[in-house]
Amino acid sequence: MKRMLSQEERKQFEKKIIGAFQNQTKTLSEELQKILADDMVTAFQNRLTTLIRIQSKHID
């Protein structure tokens, strides 16, 4: 990935994740939902970065 998400982009992504998984996480407190969303954004960003690196090695 060329750059990391800005704070604003990250917050927007977290809100979308909370919305997408609202039914599955409704039993969690709001604080735990935010922690989970933050973890999911971090995991997604790390996975995407890894896949981009792998892809660029195969192209070179």
KASUL-V960747 format. One record per pair of residues at least 24 apart in sequence whose ideal C-beta (glycine too) atoms are under 7 Angstrom apart, sorted by the first residue. I is the first residue (numbers start at 1). J is the second residue. Records with the same first field share a line. If there is no record, write none. Layout:
BEGIN
I: J / J
END
This chain:
BEGIN
1: 45 / 48 / 49 / 52
4: 45
5: 45
10: 41
13: 41
14: 38 / 41
17: 41
END
